[in-house]
Each structure stands twice: as structure tokens, then as C-alpha cells.
Amino acid sequence: MRVLVTGGAGYIGSHTVRLLLAGGHDVTVLDSLVYGHRAAVPPDRLVVGDMADPKVLDAALGWGAEAVVHFAAFAYVGESVTDPAKYYANNLVATLAVLDACRRHGVGKFVFSSTCATYGVPTAVPITEDEKQLPINPYGNTKLAVERALADYAGAYPFGYCALRYFNAAGASPDGTIGEDHDPETHLIPLVIAAATGKRPRIEVFGTDYPTPDGTCVRDYIHVDDLADAHIRALGKLGPGAQLRYNVGTGRGYSVREVIQAVEDITGLKVPVKEGPRRPGDPPELVADAGKIRRELGWAPKYADLRAIVQTAWNWHQGHPDGYADRPGRS
């Protein structure tokens, strides 16, 4: 299949590009490189440009693309609260530009990188796809707005989509050649590794009095390659009018304390910890019920254990202690 991957030089996008190419698909990557990394994808596959620009989109789709896998988005929850205009312009308005370009070029398959943030604070855990979507921040609102637009498009045009609502992406390619490098970094596992290796003075634990087994927040960590596999399986399922929505997670939650312990076990290093009060808006527990994607797409996580996920993250860090060498000031 000929596939355009928007945001394909980013964390999850680059791992998906690698699996698509390994599966024999013809792939073009469109990325602005605002947060993505040139080194994360083959140079001959990369088109650098703004997805809001119709000319850029026409060039990216005009080679006969049959499908789009759409990762390109801003994803810092706190920033979305302080600058919602930035998030609506990029995550919603620019995505509508991508959808309009798909219509111009007859692209009828669209896999969307959504998020469990569309659920807000769930009423029940594990979370099923039937949980009400009530986001509590602008980031989640923009993702939900795109999901609703996709449903309307699928109802009106020869178009099918899949929205993958995934939980906490983690880990890296097992061979350690591509991995996680955000600036700023907000994901827990790389932050804990940074504290273990002395790149950060400590890891801060926000809240130790939650109604969880050890008092800290519990999250469902899903390996980035398992996420990539879900996107590829979704592509194979799509047809005109399809409206698919799946949670993607392991169905097992791990607490902040368990993540810290796993990093200490894998690295052999001590993690300095500072405990503090809860952060507003942090639900005690977010764990996926991924039974639907297992049943309908035959998907199952290969990395169901936290330590296996942390090991891949550590492999990446050992070979790339400063991440990719394409940020200013890095060598």
C-alpha cells in the first residue's frame, strides 16, 4: 500500500514508518520537524513541510497515496491549557486541511492517532470504548473534535477511518537505533532514566495519597512498536464508510513507584525521588480495556511487561544518551 505518514519523524510515527517499510509498504513521511527528528526516518522518504499548506499536501499525496496515517499534532497538555489557540490551529484546523487534501486526491483510508485523553476522568476502569468522552483539557478537546469530524466525513464521503485511542506510549526500538527524544520531555520512563543517570537531579512524584495500591498514580504503558503494529493492522481493515475506534493498551496498569523500581532494576542505578502534592487533573488510574482491538484486528501487545518496555528504553538511552544529534547545541 502507498501510505503518507504525517508526523512520521516523531516518536510513534518513526516507529510506525519503520514497520510499514519492513512490511513492504511504500511510505512518504511529511513532517515539519518542529518536534520530529530528521535522523529518525530514511532521508529519501522525508518531505519537510507544514501540513496546513495545501501545496505541501498536494505534493505529499500526489504520488498516488492510498492511505494516510496521521500522527502530526502538538501533545503537551499543560501548553494546551495556556495556549489553546496553538492547539486548535494545528491539531484541528490543520487536520481538516489534511482531510480536504485526501478528498482532492481520492484517498479513502485514514488512521488517526487519538488518545485516551478524550475520556477525561473515567467513570470506570478499565476503560472501554463506550466510556463517555469528556476531555478535561484543550489537547483532549482537539483530538475529540477530529474524531467527530472523521465520523462526519465517513458518513458523507467515500472514506473510512480508524481512531486509535492509546494510553501511555513508552519504550524504543529493541535494537536501540530509534527511540524517544522530546524537548521538553514529559513522559515518565525517560524522566526516571534521566534521574537515574544524573541528567536530572531527581524525579518528582506528584501525589502519594491516591486510592491505588501504593498511593501513586497508575497508568497503562504500551510499547511504541505495539502501537505501530496497531496502526498497520487498522490500515488493513479499512474500507469506504468504515468507522473504527479502538483503545490500545496492555490492560495492565503500573504505578509511578513501580516504574521507578523497574528502572532501578534494569539500570542497576538508584533513582533520587522527591515526593510532592497531587497535580490538578491527574486521574488516579487510567488503564485500557483493549478487548475490542484484540477481537476485531487480532492485535496483542508483544511487550506486556513493564520491565521489557523499560529495557528497550534503556537500550536506546545507552546508545543515545543525548537523544538524536539534531537539536541545537547537540553533537
C-alpha positions, 0 to 999 in steps of 0.5 A: 500500500502507498501510505503518507505518514504525517508526523512520521519523524516523531516518536510513534510515527518513526516507529510506525514508518519503520514497520510499514517499510519492513512490511513492504509498504511504500511510505512518504513521511511529511513532517515539519520537524518542529518536534520530529527528528530528521535522523529518525526516518530514511532521508529519501522518504522525508518531505519537510513541510507544514501540513496546513499548506495545501501545496505541501499536501498536494505534493505529499499525496500526489504520488498516488497515496492510498492511505494516510496515517496521521500522527502530526499534532502538538501533545503537551497538555499543560501548553494546551491549557495556556495556549489553546489557540496553538492547539486548535490551529494545528491539531484541528484546523490543520487536520481538516486541511489534511482531510480536504487534501485526501478528498482532492486526491481520492484517498479513502483510508485514514488512521488517526492517532487519538488518545485516551485523553478524550475520556477525561476522568473515567467513570470506570476502569478499565476503560472501554470504548463506550466510556463517555468522552469528556476531555478535561483539557484543550489537547483532549478537546482537539483530538475529540473534535477530529474524531467527530469530524472523521465520523462526519466525513465517513458518513458523507464521503467515500472514506473510512477511518480508524481512531486509535485511542492509546494510553501511555506510549513508552519504550524504543526500538529493541535494537536501540537505533530509534527511540524517544527524544522530546524537548521538553520531555514529559513522559515518565520512563525517560524522566526516571532514566534521566534521574537515574543517570544524573541528567536530572537531579531527581524525579518528582512524584506528584501525589502519594495519597491516591486510592491505588495500591501504593498511593501513586498514580497508575497508568497503562504503558504500551510499547511504541512498536505495539502501537505501530503494529496497531496502526498497520493492522487498522490500515488493513481493515479499512474500507469506504464508510468504515468507522473504527475506534479502538483503545490500545493498551496492555490492560495492565496498569503500573504505578509511578513507584513501580516504574521507578523500581523497574528502572532501578532494576534494569539500570542497576542505578538508584533513582533520587525521588522527591515526593510532592502534592497531587497535580490538578487533573491527574486521574488516579488510574487510567488503564485500557480495556483493549478487548475490542482491538484484540477481537476485531484486528487480532492485535496483542501487545508483544511487550506486556511487561513493564520491565521489557518496555523499560529495557528497550528504553534503556537500550536506546538511552545507552546508545543515545544518551543525548537523544538524536544529534539534531537539536541545537547545541547537540553533537 
